[in-house]
Amino acid sequence: MRTLTNKEHIKETILLSLPLVATQIGHVFTGMADNYFLGGIGKTELAAGVLANGIFVLLLVFCIGMSFSSTPLVSSAHVNGNTERKALLFKNSLFLNTTVAVVAFLIMFFLTPFMDYMKQPADVVSLSKPFFDVLVFSMIPISLFFTCKQYAEGLSNTRAAMYISIIGNLLNIVLNYALIYGKWGLPQIGYMGAAWATFIARSFMGISFLIYIFYNPATNDIKLFFKKVKIGGEALLSLWKIGINSAMQFTFEVAAFVIALFMAGNFGKEQIDAHGIAITLASFTYMFASGISSASTIRVSNFMATNNKPEVKKAGNMAVLLVLICMGIFAIIFTLFNHALPRFFTTDEAILDLTSKLLLIAAVFQLFDGLQVTSIGILRGMEDVKFPTYITLLGYWILALPLAYVLGFVCKMEVIGIWWALTFSLVFVGVILYWRFWKLMKRGN
């Protein structure tokens, strides 16, 4: 039963979250690199990539959410020295997450023809279809990567994912350049090179991490039990209960932003591009909050495993304080450089002007975006997952989407109105979820 000062909690959270942040940024950087190269080709190609990735991400985050179930359970087994249970959880999470990824792949594989009915610009949809068809094949390897990542995080091993992610992203950048422009003996396939680069990089990351789990001394203690343990029973049910709630939480939020993308598409490709660029930049800052959130899940679940409630409270509160400071800095950056940042992606003045306005709105919601994701991470570490699911459904679907329609279409604010609606939902969800943590801690005392 350790007693730590607030400064020690902040220090340990920072040390644990830095590799997590680097890993999370790596996944956003994949999209940023794709947008950078696609923006250099043309605004139609950029819009096509944004649209294809937007649809793909909708089911990707569901799969990622499912993988998050293993972290608190593995952490508890690890703290208590139960290697056989760690092997049981890893084997069952591999089965569960791979099954979900295959189902998601099949759904997306047959989804392509329906893109014609999404009321997006015809030339954008035409280019999006083949791009999307390649992306869907990366669903299984990226799900494998996240299964291994969440298991390793349950062991408080956050560096493995960081190193593999960095190598994967460097590979993605090199292949983007080589395949788009036909360098180093590779074929010149234009904008489709970005899709193939992403698929190859993600395949590398998934396979590499699985090899790491079984052959690295830091993680391979489960080899002795892996063949012995069975798929099914209590372990699979526990993973499913936490995973389905985490998956729905991710999906409710991301789906709101994807639907916002479709709404923006009704106003032209410039609004799609502006939305895509602004979301890319906001997603970059969100990854810092997501890393702190993942660190809070690990630390809170560790203290929960030893029933150390006072340290759970301090660990959670210091994680919230840290994320508010971090996201506050990004809010200032978005405000000061709202005109300069979009120029990394496009030179089109109409897109630049609209993106700069969206970044000012993003500056407003930074604090609450950080608050909501960190609160979810803390509650996940406490294995409190149902309440956040209901709140994310209420905030992002029942409140945000109708308001987005009213502001965007009825009030004719277009994508600006849509973003203000999303901001309102982030404020609501962030405040309510932190209140939930506060109530649980008060009840525990």
Summary of the structure (lengths in Angstrom):
residues: 445
radius of gyration: 21.2
end to end distance: 16.3
largest distance: 66.1
contacts: 1721
relative contact order: 0.13
helix: 86%
strand: 0%
